């Protein structure tokens, strides 16, 4: 492994969001491309909001996308002693100080600053204190420089700088002893030797504060790449009103992980006009420099198009394994009998756009008691169709070649012998076997169902028509 070390550090306060998944993907791709290390870190210092359920949801989402990690998951909650050690180090070096201002006092200072047209930054009341005040609660603030500039070269945004006078003395430890995000992330990234930080551009304002902390503690400063946010169709930040934002919700909606990965990486990164990439191609071609500077707009139709592509070109055996849970939700278990599921999928994958559509399309293969669509039956399963249907069933019972080509030949010979066209028999057979007029090619359907099941369904339809005659 090289010295390249990247991380994904989600907060376990909910599911794996689409935006978070893209950030994880960019970090994972760069680590894999450069032969580096990809680290998973769970930032669970917000004890009140962090849940084990959320942790499990994040891990499940990462595994579904195939974003395997080399180290971790590490949990910030296990590192509190380390954070306190570094807080004390800054206090000992007078690079931090105790702030005894109460929340009420701080709010009053803030309101006064706003009323006077000043930026509501901390006014440094406790900055010059040298003695502790026994028994009085305190937070710990970082003693930030009050002049000069903090600048960095962002790998996506370019050169960015902040005047230090705009940055106040950041609280690094609350009065209850818990550390705050901007401090813990620096300690974690430094001690885990993170070389490059790829994250959302909503963190840009945090970066100068973090750089100053790196410098105060004598840590090397990593390189930063701030990725633009993902927007909804109305160009506002992606949220539930635009549709699902949870990665796993897309799995449940019948999307394939390779489609999701392909879509997310193109949502802010490009390689010429190429649209479809295998995982290996993504690793080979990905560069941070090719990440766009403007926000990407989430397009559900584009994701659906990609998903249809991956279903159409997918390995039927793998799709069969993925399809089983969707079929079970619909009361069908292929293990209980019926045609080979992978073979069934070959007849459906040309048209299906999601695994839900694939599951719905496969149901008739496993339900011998076909439910006829009323409109389809009224048009194609009438007493007038009975002679042709009965004659076809009789001919099928004697037919030997039950593959696609053989069934096609059967229909051609039958139509020629009866002096009819395919349209006079095909739709009736289709409705008898499938219940609807839209299905895979009828030759495929019969070949997959086999002679015995096909004849059973035809006999049932014929019996229904005979009862009406």
C-alpha positions as CSV (number, residue, x, y, z in Angstrom):
1,X,0.0,0.0,0.0
2,X,1.2,3.5,-0.7
3,X,1.1,6.6,1.6
4,X,-2.1,7.7,0.0
5,X,-4.8,7.4,2.7
6,X,-8.4,8.5,2.2
7,X,-11.4,8.2,4.4
8,X,-15.2,8.4,4.4
9,X,-16.5,9.7,7.7
10,X,-20.3,9.7,8.0
11,X,-22.3,10.7,11.0
12,X,-24.6,7.9,12.1
13,X,-27.8,10.0,12.5
14,X,-29.7,8.4,9.6
15,X,-29.3,6.4,6.4
16,X,-26.5,6.6,3.8
17,X,-27.6,9.6,1.8
18,X,-27.0,9.8,-2.0
19,X,-24.6,12.7,-1.5
20,X,-22.7,10.9,1.2
21,X,-22.5,7.8,-1.0
22,X,-21.0,9.9,-3.9
23,X,-18.4,11.3,-1.5
24,X,-17.5,7.8,-0.3
25,X,-17.3,6.6,-3.9
26,X,-14.9,9.4,-4.9
27,X,-12.6,8.6,-2.0
28,X,-12.8,4.9,-2.7
29,X,-12.0,5.3,-6.4
30,X,-8.9,7.5,-5.7
31,X,-7.6,5.1,-3.1
32,X,-8.1,2.2,-5.5
33,X,-6.5,4.0,-8.4
34,X,-3.4,5.1,-6.5
35,X,-3.0,1.8,-4.6
36,X,-3.8,3.6,-1.3
37,X,-5.8,2.9,1.8
38,X,-9.5,3.6,2.2
39,X,-10.7,4.1,5.7
40,X,-14.2,4.1,7.2
41,X,-14.7,6.2,10.2
42,X,-18.0,6.7,12.0
43,X,-18.3,10.2,13.5
44,X,-20.6,9.4,16.4
45,X,-19.7,12.2,18.9
46,X,-23.3,13.5,18.7
47,X,-24.4,10.9,21.3
48,X,-28.0,12.1,21.4
49,X,-28.5,11.6,17.6
50,X,-26.2,8.7,16.8
51,X,-27.8,5.3,16.7
52,X,-26.7,1.7,16.1
53,X,-29.5,1.4,13.5
54,X,-27.9,4.3,11.5
55,X,-24.5,2.7,11.7
56,X,-25.9,-0.5,10.4
57,X,-27.7,1.3,7.6
58,X,-24.5,3.1,6.5
59,X,-22.5,-0.2,6.5
60,X,-25.3,-1.9,4.6
61,X,-25.3,0.9,2.0
62,X,-21.5,0.8,1.6
63,X,-21.5,-3.0,1.2
64,X,-24.3,-2.9,-1.4
65,X,-22.4,-0.4,-3.5
66,X,-19.3,-2.5,-3.2
67,X,-17.3,0.2,-1.5
68,X,-15.1,-2.1,0.7
69,X,-12.8,-0.4,3.2
70,X,-9.3,-1.4,4.2
71,X,-9.4,-0.1,7.8
72,X,-12.2,0.5,10.2
73,X,-14.9,1.2,10.9
74,X,-13.4,3.4,13.6
75,X,-15.7,5.1,16.0
76,X,-15.0,8.5,17.4
77,X,-16.8,7.6,20.6
78,X,-13.9,5.3,21.3
79,X,-11.4,8.1,21.0
80,X,-12.6,10.6,23.7
81,X,-9.4,10.1,25.8
82,X,-7.3,10.9,22.8
83,X,-9.2,14.1,22.1
84,X,-8.9,15.2,25.8
85,X,-5.1,14.6,25.5
86,X,-4.8,17.0,22.6
87,X,-7.1,19.6,24.3
88,X,-4.8,19.6,27.3
89,X,-1.8,19.9,25.0
90,X,-3.2,23.1,23.5
91,X,-4.1,24.4,26.9
92,X,-0.5,23.7,28.2
93,X,1.0,25.5,25.2
94,X,-1.4,28.4,25.7
95,X,-2.8,27.7,22.2
96,X,-6.2,27.2,23.8
97,X,-7.9,28.7,26.8
98,X,-10.9,28.1,29.2
99,X,-14.0,30.2,28.4
100,X,-16.3,30.7,31.4
101,X,-19.0,32.7,29.5
102,X,-22.4,31.1,30.0
103,X,-24.7,30.4,27.0
104,X,-26.9,33.3,28.1
105,X,-23.9,35.7,28.0
106,X,-22.8,34.4,24.7
107,X,-26.3,34.9,23.2
108,X,-26.4,38.5,24.6
109,X,-23.0,39.2,23.0
110,X,-24.2,37.8,19.7
111,X,-27.4,39.9,19.7
112,X,-25.4,43.0,20.5
113,X,-22.9,42.4,17.7
114,X,-25.8,42.0,15.2
115,X,-27.5,45.1,16.5
116,X,-24.3,47.0,16.0
117,X,-23.7,45.6,12.5
118,X,-20.7,43.5,13.5
119,X,-20.1,39.9,12.7
120,X,-21.3,37.8,15.7
121,X,-17.9,36.3,16.5
122,X,-16.7,35.7,20.1
123,X,-15.3,38.9,21.6
124,X,-12.5,37.3,23.4
125,X,-13.7,38.0,27.0
126,X,-11.9,35.1,28.4
127,X,-8.9,35.1,26.1
128,X,-6.6,36.9,28.5
129,X,-7.5,34.9,31.6
130,X,-4.5,33.2,33.2
131,X,-6.2,31.7,36.4
132,X,-8.8,29.0,36.6
133,X,-12.1,29.7,38.3
134,X,-12.8,26.7,40.6
135,X,-16.2,25.2,40.4
136,X,-17.3,27.2,37.4
137,X,-18.1,25.3,34.2
138,X,-16.1,26.2,31.2
139,X,-15.7,25.4,27.5
140,X,-12.2,25.3,25.8
141,X,-11.5,27.6,22.9
142,X,-8.7,27.5,20.4
143,X,-6.7,30.7,20.4
144,X,-6.9,31.6,16.7
145,X,-4.5,34.2,15.1
146,X,-6.2,37.5,14.8
147,X,-4.5,38.7,11.7
148,X,-3.0,37.2,8.5
149,X,-4.5,34.9,6.0
150,X,-5.2,31.2,5.9
151,X,-5.1,29.8,2.4
152,X,-5.1,26.4,0.7
153,X,-5.2,25.1,-2.9
154,X,-8.3,23.0,-3.3
155,X,-8.0,20.2,-5.8
156,X,-11.5,21.0,-7.1
157,X,-12.1,24.7,-6.4
158,X,-8.6,26.1,-6.8
159,X,-7.0,28.6,-4.5
160,X,-9.1,29.6,-1.5
161,X,-8.2,32.1,1.3
162,X,-9.7,33.5,4.4
163,X,-8.8,36.5,6.5
164,X,-8.0,35.3,10.0
165,X,-9.7,38.3,11.5
166,X,-13.0,36.8,10.2
167,X,-12.4,33.6,12.2
168,X,-13.3,33.6,15.9
169,X,-11.8,31.5,18.7
170,X,-13.4,28.2,18.0
171,X,-14.8,26.1,20.9
172,X,-13.0,22.7,20.7
173,X,-14.5,21.2,23.9
174,X,-17.9,21.9,25.3
175,X,-18.5,22.6,29.0
176,X,-19.7,18.9,29.4
177,X,-16.3,17.7,28.3
178,X,-17.3,16.5,24.8
179,X,-15.2,17.6,21.8
180,X,-16.7,19.4,18.8
181,X,-16.6,18.2,15.2
182,X,-14.0,20.7,13.9
183,X,-11.5,19.5,16.5
184,X,-12.2,15.8,16.4
185,X,-11.9,15.6,12.6
186,X,-8.5,17.2,12.7
187,X,-7.2,14.8,15.4
188,X,-8.7,11.8,13.5
189,X,-7.4,12.8,10.1
190,X,-3.9,13.6,11.5
191,X,-3.6,10.4,13.7
192,X,-5.0,8.3,10.9
193,X,-2.5,9.9,8.5
194,X,-5.1,11.0,6.0
195,X,-3.3,12.4,3.0
196,X,-6.3,13.7,1.0
197,X,-9.7,14.8,2.2
198,X,-12.5,14.6,-0.3
199,X,-15.7,16.0,1.1
200,X,-18.7,18.2,0.3
201,X,-18.2,21.9,-0.4
202,X,-20.4,22.7,2.6
203,X,-17.3,22.1,4.6
204,X,-15.2,24.8,2.9
205,X,-15.9,27.3,5.7
206,X,-14.6,24.7,8.2
207,X,-11.4,24.2,6.4
208,X,-9.4,27.4,7.6
209,X,-10.3,26.6,11.2
210,X,-9.1,23.1,10.8
211,X,-5.9,24.1,9.0
212,X,-5.0,26.4,11.9
213,X,-5.6,23.5,14.3
214,X,-3.3,21.2,12.2
215,X,-0.6,23.9,12.4
216,X,-1.0,24.6,16.1
217,X,-0.6,20.8,16.9
218,X,2.3,20.4,14.5
219,X,0.5,18.1,12.2
220,X,1.0,18.0,8.4
221,X,-2.0,19.5,6.6
222,X,-3.7,17.1,4.1
223,X,-4.8,18.1,0.7
224,X,-8.4,19.1,0.3
225,X,-10.9,18.5,-2.5
226,X,-14.4,20.0,-1.9
227,X,-17.0,18.5,-4.1
228,X,-20.1,20.5,-5.2
229,X,-23.4,19.4,-3.7
230,X,-26.1,17.5,-5.5
231,X,-29.2,19.5,-6.4
232,X,-32.8,18.4,-7.2
233,X,-34.5,19.3,-10.5
234,X,-35.5,22.7,-9.1
235,X,-31.8,23.5,-8.4
236,X,-32.2,23.4,-4.7
237,X,-30.3,21.0,-2.4
238,X,-31.4,17.4,-3.0
239,X,-34.0,16.4,-0.4
240,X,-36.9,14.0,0.1
241,X,-39.2,16.2,-1.9
242,X,-37.2,15.3,-5.0
243,X,-37.7,11.6,-4.4
244,X,-35.6,9.0,-2.5
245,X,-32.4,10.3,-1.0
246,X,-31.4,7.0,0.7
247,X,-29.1,4.7,-1.2
248,X,-30.9,1.6,0.1
249,X,-34.2,3.0,-1.0
250,X,-33.0,2.7,-4.5
251,X,-32.1,-0.9,-3.9
252,X,-35.6,-1.5,-2.7
253,X,-37.0,0.3,-5.8
254,X,-35.2,-2.3,-7.9
255,X,-32.0,-0.5,-8.9
256,X,-28.7,-2.4,-9.3
257,X,-25.6,-1.3,-7.4
258,X,-23.6,-1.0,-10.6
259,X,-26.1,1.4,-12.0
260,X,-26.1,3.5,-8.8
261,X,-22.3,3.6,-8.8
262,X,-22.1,4.5,-12.5
263,X,-24.7,7.3,-12.0
264,X,-23.2,8.8,-8.9
265,X,-19.7,9.0,-10.3
266,X,-21.0,10.8,-13.4
267,X,-23.0,13.2,-11.1
268,X,-20.0,15.6,-10.9
269,X,-17.2,13.8,-12.7
270,X,-16.7,13.2,-16.4
271,X,-14.4,11.4,-18.8
272,X,-15.0,12.9,-22.2
273,X,-18.5,12.0,-23.4
274,X,-18.5,8.5,-21.9
275,X,-21.5,7.6,-20.0
276,X,-21.2,3.9,-19.1
277,X,-18.2,2.6,-17.1
278,X,-17.4,-0.7,-15.5
279,X,-15.9,-0.6,-12.0
280,X,-12.5,-1.4,-13.4
281,X,-12.8,1.4,-15.9
282,X,-13.8,3.9,-13.2
283,X,-10.7,3.0,-11.1
284,X,-8.5,3.4,-14.2
285,X,-9.9,6.7,-15.4
286,X,-10.9,8.5,-12.2
287,X,-9.1,11.7,-11.3
288,X,-10.0,14.4,-8.8
289,X,-9.0,17.0,-11.3
290,X,-11.9,15.9,-13.6
291,X,-14.5,16.6,-10.9
292,X,-16.6,19.6,-11.9
293,X,-16.8,22.8,-10.0
294,X,-20.5,23.3,-10.4
295,X,-23.3,21.3,-8.6
296,X,-24.7,18.2,-10.3
297,X,-28.5,17.9,-10.8
298,X,-30.0,14.5,-9.9
299,X,-31.9,13.2,-12.8
300,X,-34.1,10.1,-12.0
301,X,-34.7,9.4,-15.7
302,X,-31.0,9.1,-16.4
303,X,-30.5,6.7,-13.4
304,X,-33.5,4.6,-14.7
305,X,-31.9,4.5,-18.2
306,X,-28.6,3.3,-16.7
307,X,-30.4,0.7,-14.6
308,X,-32.2,-0.6,-17.7
309,X,-28.8,-0.9,-19.5
310,X,-27.3,-2.9,-16.7
311,X,-30.3,-5.2,-16.4
312,X,-30.3,-5.8,-20.2
313,X,-26.6,-6.6,-20.3
314,X,-26.5,-8.4,-16.9
315,X,-25.6,-12.0,-16.2
316,X,-28.9,-13.8,-15.8
317,X,-27.6,-16.1,-13.1
318,X,-26.6,-13.1,-10.9
319,X,-29.8,-11.2,-11.7
320,X,-31.7,-14.4,-10.6
321,X,-30.0,-14.3,-7.2
322,X,-30.9,-10.6,-6.8
323,X,-34.4,-11.1,-7.9
324,X,-35.4,-13.8,-5.4
325,X,-36.2,-11.4,-2.6
326,X,-38.5,-9.3,-4.9
327,X,-40.3,-12.5,-6.0
328,X,-40.7,-13.6,-2.4
329,X,-42.3,-10.3,-1.5
330,X,-44.9,-11.2,-4.2
331,X,-45.6,-14.6,-2.8
332,X,-43.4,-16.6,-5.2
333,X,-40.5,-18.7,-4.3
334,X,-38.7,-20.2,-7.3
335,X,-37.2,-22.9,-5.1
336,X,-40.7,-24.4,-4.7
337,X,-40.7,-25.4,-8.4
338,X,-41.3,-23.9,-11.8
339,X,-38.9,-23.0,-14.6
340,X,-35.2,-22.0,-14.1
341,X,-35.2,-18.4,-12.9
342,X,-32.1,-17.5,-14.9
343,X,-33.7,-18.7,-18.0
344,X,-36.9,-16.8,-17.2
345,X,-34.8,-13.6,-16.8
346,X,-33.3,-14.0,-20.3
347,X,-36.9,-13.6,-21.7
348,X,-37.5,-10.5,-19.6
349,X,-34.3,-8.5,-19.3
350,X,-34.6,-6.8,-22.7
351,X,-37.6,-4.7,-21.6
352,X,-37.3,-4.5,-17.8
353,X,-35.9,-1.2,-16.3
354,X,-35.9,-2.2,-12.7
355,X,-35.8,-5.3,-10.6
356,X,-39.4,-4.6,-9.6
357,X,-40.5,-4.7,-13.3
358,X,-38.4,-7.9,-13.7
359,X,-40.2,-9.5,-10.7
360,X,-43.6,-8.5,-11.9
361,X,-42.8,-9.8,-15.4
362,X,-41.7,-13.1,-14.0
363,X,-44.7,-13.9,-11.9
364,X,-46.8,-15.6,-14.6
365,X,-44.1,-18.2,-15.1
366,X,-44.6,-19.4,-11.5
367,X,-48.4,-19.1,-11.2
368,X,-50.2,-21.9,-12.9
369,X,-53.6,-20.4,-12.1
370,X,-53.4,-17.7,-14.7
371,X,-55.6,-14.6,-13.9
372,X,-56.9,-13.3,-17.3
373,X,-57.0,-9.6,-17.9
374,X,-60.6,-8.9,-18.6
375,X,-60.0,-6.8,-21.7
376,X,-57.5,-9.2,-23.1
377,X,-59.7,-12.2,-22.5
378,X,-62.7,-10.4,-24.0
379,X,-60.8,-9.8,-27.2
380,X,-58.6,-13.0,-27.6
381,X,-60.2,-15.7,-25.5
382,X,-63.7,-16.1,-26.9
383,X,-65.7,-19.1,-28.1
384,X,-64.7,-18.1,-31.7
385,X,-61.1,-18.7,-30.8
386,X,-61.8,-22.2,-29.4
387,X,-61.3,-24.3,-32.6
388,X,-57.8,-22.8,-33.3
389,X,-56.8,-23.0,-29.7
390,X,-57.9,-26.6,-29.3
391,X,-56.2,-27.6,-32.6
392,X,-53.0,-25.9,-31.5
393,X,-52.9,-27.7,-28.2
394,X,-53.4,-31.0,-30.0
395,X,-50.5,-30.2,-32.3
396,X,-48.3,-29.1,-29.4
397,X,-48.8,-32.3,-27.6
398,X,-47.1,-34.1,-30.4
399,X,-44.3,-31.6,-31.0
400,X,-40.8,-32.6,-30.0
401,X,-38.6,-29.5,-30.4
402,X,-39.4,-27.3,-27.4
403,X,-36.7,-24.7,-27.8
404,X,-37.3,-21.2,-29.3
405,X,-36.6,-22.2,-32.9
406,X,-38.6,-25.3,-32.6
407,X,-41.7,-23.5,-31.2
408,X,-41.4,-20.9,-33.9
409,X,-41.4,-23.6,-36.6
410,X,-44.5,-25.1,-34.8
411,X,-46.4,-21.9,-35.1
412,X,-45.5,-21.4,-38.8
413,X,-46.5,-25.0,-39.7
414,X,-49.7,-24.7,-37.7
415,X,-50.7,-21.4,-39.3
416,X,-50.0,-22.8,-42.8
417,X,-52.0,-26.0,-42.2
418,X,-54.9,-24.1,-40.7
419,X,-54.8,-21.3,-43.4
420,X,-54.6,-18.6,-40.8
421,X,-52.2,-15.8,-39.8
422,X,-50.1,-15.6,-36.6
423,X,-52.4,-12.8,-35.4
424,X,-55.3,-15.3,-35.3
425,X,-53.6,-17.7,-32.9
426,X,-50.7,-16.0,-31.2
427,X,-52.6,-13.5,-29.0
428,X,-55.0,-16.3,-27.9
429,X,-52.2,-18.5,-26.8
430,X,-50.4,-15.6,-25.1
431,X,-53.5,-14.7,-23.0
432,X,-54.1,-18.4,-22.2
433,X,-50.5,-18.7,-20.9
434,X,-49.8,-15.3,-19.4
435,X,-53.2,-13.7,-18.8
436,X,-52.2,-10.5,-20.7
437,X,-51.4,-9.4,-24.2
438,X,-48.0,-8.0,-23.3
439,X,-45.3,-10.6,-22.5
440,X,-42.0,-11.9,-23.7
441,X,-42.0,-13.5,-27.2
442,X,-44.6,-16.3,-27.2
443,X,-41.9,-18.7,-28.5
444,X,-39.8,-18.0,-25.5
445,X,-42.7,-18.3,-23.1
446,X,-43.6,-21.8,-24.4
447,X,-39.9,-22.9,-24.5
448,X,-39.4,-21.8,-20.8
449,X,-42.7,-23.2,-19.5
450,X,-42.2,-26.5,-21.3
451,X,-44.8,-28.8,-22.9
452,X,-46.5,-30.0,-19.8
453,X,-47.1,-26.6,-18.2
454,X,-48.0,-25.0,-21.5
455,X,-50.6,-27.7,-22.2
456,X,-52.0,-27.5,-18.7
457,X,-52.6,-23.8,-19.2
458,X,-54.0,-24.2,-22.7
459,X,-56.4,-27.0,-21.4
460,X,-57.7,-24.7,-18.7
461,X,-58.4,-21.9,-21.2
462,X,-60.1,-24.4,-23.5
463,X,-62.2,-25.8,-20.7
464,X,-63.4,-22.3,-19.8
465,X,-64.3,-21.6,-23.4
466,X,-66.1,-25.0,-23.7
467,X,-68.1,-24.2,-20.7
468,X,-69.3,-21.0,-22.4
469,X,-70.0,-22.7,-25.8
